[in-house]
Amino acid sequence: MKNYLQNGNTITLPAPYAVISGDGLLVGNIFGVASGDALIAEDVEAAIVGCFQLPKKTTDTPADGVLAYWDNTNKEVTTTSTSNALIGTFLKAQINGDTICDVRLNGAFTAIV
């Protein structure tokens, strides 16, 4: 197919802020996890599908499969939908105080609600 570009699981994005490998980043309506380090505005490869461990809002206590949102101000995953971007689902329940969570990215364009 002559118009095929790539499978799209990993794409190149301009870093909206300085990132290190494993950081979440939100570029417009696309959320991904950086596969390398990049300074602001530098290109970085970002995985937009898959399962990742990401920082979590410590006071959130989601159950298995609850929708996960990215709080771009605090650079963490949260259960709060208001003003945050839907990025996927929590893979397992989390307790108050957890700082890291397991998330399955939805790979679709996000929508900030």
HELIX and SHEET records of a PDB file:
SHEET    1   A 4 THR A  10  PRO A  14  0                                        
SHEET    2   A 4 ASP A  43  ALA A  47 -1                                        
SHEET    3   A 4 ILE A  30  ALA A  34 -1                                        
SHEET    4   A 4 GLY A  24  VAL A  27 -1                                        
SHEET    1   B 5 VAL A  49  PRO A  55  0                                        
SHEET    2   B 5 ILE A 100  ASN A 106 -1                                        
SHEET    3   B 5 ALA A  85  PHE A  90 -1                                        
SHEET    4   B 5 LEU A  67  ASP A  71 -1                                        
SHEET    5   B 5 GLU A  76  THR A  78 -1                                        
END                                                                             
